[in-house]
Amino acid sequence: MIRVTFGDVLYRRLFPVVVLICIAGGVMAFAAEAMHMSLNCFIAVFFGVRLDNHIALRRQAEAEAAAAERWQRLRGPVIAG
């Protein structure tokens, strides 16, 4: 069974909010002609999305490993004959 921790739930709820805040901050900084702040906001969004992809791939690998382990357990011992 896949464990769902408090951190996972918090991350799923908080990540889109943080991305939207960074995008809004970047647009407002661009409108205020603070180009370096705008660039920093969009770079933060880029790295945030990359981190999200990395975490999703890690969760998928953990789920596949858990499924393979359950499958081996259900098959039972292999008797050489």
C-alpha positions as CSV (number, residue, x, y, z in Angstrom):
1,M,0.0,0.0,0.0
2,I,1.3,3.5,-0.9
3,R,1.8,5.7,2.2
4,V,0.3,9.2,2.0
5,T,2.1,11.5,4.4
6,F,1.2,14.9,5.6
7,G,4.0,16.3,3.6
8,D,2.6,14.8,0.4
9,V,-0.9,16.3,1.1
10,L,0.6,19.7,2.0
11,Y,2.7,19.7,-1.2
12,R,-0.2,18.9,-3.4
13,R,-2.2,21.7,-2.0
14,L,0.5,24.3,-1.7
15,F,2.5,23.8,-4.9
16,P,-0.1,25.3,-7.3
17,V,-0.6,28.3,-5.0
18,V,3.2,29.0,-4.9
19,V,3.5,28.7,-8.7
20,L,0.5,31.1,-9.2
21,I,2.0,33.6,-6.7
22,C,5.4,33.4,-8.5
23,I,3.7,34.0,-11.9
24,A,1.6,36.9,-10.6
25,G,4.7,38.4,-9.0
26,G,6.6,38.0,-12.2
27,V,3.9,39.7,-14.3
28,M,3.6,42.5,-11.7
29,A,7.4,43.0,-11.6
30,F,7.5,43.1,-15.4
31,A,4.7,45.7,-15.5
32,A,6.7,47.8,-13.0
33,E,9.7,47.5,-15.3
34,A,11.8,45.5,-12.7
35,M,13.1,43.0,-15.2
36,H,15.5,41.2,-12.9
37,M,12.7,40.5,-10.4
38,S,10.5,39.3,-13.2
39,L,13.2,37.0,-14.5
40,N,13.8,35.6,-11.0
41,C,10.1,34.8,-10.6
42,F,9.9,33.0,-13.9
43,I,13.1,31.1,-13.1
44,A,11.6,30.0,-9.8
45,V,8.5,28.7,-11.6
46,F,10.8,26.8,-14.0
47,F,12.7,25.1,-11.2
48,G,9.5,24.5,-9.3
49,V,8.0,22.7,-12.2
50,R,11.2,20.6,-12.7
51,L,11.1,19.7,-9.0
52,D,7.4,18.7,-9.3
53,N,8.3,16.4,-12.3
54,H,11.2,14.9,-10.3
55,I,8.9,14.2,-7.3
56,A,6.2,12.7,-9.6
57,L,8.7,10.3,-11.2
58,R,10.0,9.3,-7.8
59,R,6.5,8.5,-6.6
60,Q,5.8,6.5,-9.8
61,A,9.0,4.5,-9.3
62,E,8.1,3.8,-5.7
63,A,4.6,2.7,-6.7
64,E,6.0,0.4,-9.4
65,A,8.4,-1.2,-6.9
66,A,5.7,-1.7,-4.3
67,A,3.5,-3.3,-7.0
68,A,6.3,-5.6,-8.0
69,E,6.9,-6.6,-4.4
70,R,3.2,-7.3,-3.9
71,W,3.2,-9.4,-7.1
72,Q,6.1,-11.5,-5.9
73,R,4.5,-12.0,-2.5
74,L,1.2,-13.1,-4.1
75,R,3.0,-15.6,-6.4
76,G,4.5,-17.4,-3.4
77,P,7.8,-19.2,-3.4
78,V,9.0,-20.8,-6.6
79,I,9.6,-24.5,-6.0
80,A,12.5,-25.8,-8.1
81,G,11.6,-29.2,-9.4
